[in-house]
Amino acid sequence: MNIKPLTIGNLIAKIPVIQGGMGVGVSLSNLAGAVAKEGAIGIISAAHSGYLEEDFETNTLKANLRGLAKHIKKAKEISCNGIIGVNVMVAMNNYVEHVKTAIEAGADLIISGAGLPLSLPEITENSSIKIAPIVSSSKAVRVILNYWKKHFNRTADAIVVEGPLAGGHLGFKKNNLEEEISNFDTNILNVINEVKNFEKEFNKSIPVIVAGGVFSHDDFVKCLNLGASGVQVATQFVATHECDAHINFKKAYVNCKKEDIELTISPVGMPGRAIKNKLTEQLKNGKIKVTKCYNCLIPCNPADTPYCISSALIKAVKGDIENGLVFCGANAYKINEIVSVKDILNKLVFN
């Protein structure tokens, strides 16, 4: 198969793969830099990107913005100035500040989901950074891009369509999941067709990237044959030497079985896919008291949230995989060893 580069405006990735953003601390500069160095697109998650900064507990926002800038610059160095993007969730508090920090630090791309990024063109105005919303349906494409057209006379530089086999928070209702899984190919085609309308209107190419459950070379080829310009992959990159997470976190992926992967509740109000452990079992029996609020998510109220997702994710990425939240994609059980980023890309794209 003739593999074409992924072109997003003036950004050209010779390998049409975006490494998905994984917070907290799973995809920072080491992973993103290594992916971009190989010719794909590396993504840093803006979710608590400063969790290792000395003042994180006392001045969380300041630490996170400093950490984000630091990791963008370090990833650029590692990748020899490769393409580095940032995943910024709309549901985050201080969304604007994180986007602006990414721009100032030299990021090339903002990928934004967990809500509708309606204000993104305004925040990124007068910068050269590319913007790509994450959508779960053609309806979401219409809503976002019609709003951008009406209010900013702007459209997306790329679209990421994420399916129900993805890791972490899912943009689908739990009771519709099986139906969404069986309809995902049709959903991809519908998104591509919807995007074509905006390509014509703005006379520009808007590549569609498929995310969620892309694991094998066959998956990769199938997405391109459906008309996508590339894929976004996250789960596989956890089990790499270059991933920023603790070795225990990586081993949790290597050691998990299919039956260990389940949907759990989240303070965001969406289902989340994670590896079953002591924490997820506890949550089936009730709430876990929040002792400190990191003021991270807009929808979260410490008084009635089932648990603190920041605390749970930080514990996991630091290696406490029983009391922390280990988000993963549906195919994590297929991983059986820790390899290099280069190995993942070669197997996925070139087989």
Secondary structure, 3 states (H helix, E strand, C coil): CCCCCEEECCEEECCCEEECCCCCCCCCHHHHHHHHHCCCEEEEECCCCCCCCCCCCCCHHHHHHHHHHHHHHHHHHHCCCCCEEEECCCCECCHHHHHHHHHHHCCCEEEECCCCCCCHHHHCCCCCCEEEEEECCHHHHHHHHHHHHHHHCCCCCCEEEECCCCCEECCCCHHHHHHHHHCHHHHHHHHHHHHHHHHHHHCCCCCEEEECCCCCHHHHHHHHHHCCCEEEECHHHHCECCCCCCHHHHHHHHHCCHHHEEEECCCCCCCEEEECCHHHHHHCCCCCCCCCCCCCECCCCCCCCCCCHHHHHHHHHCCCCCCCCCECCCCHHHCCCCECHHHHHHHHHHC
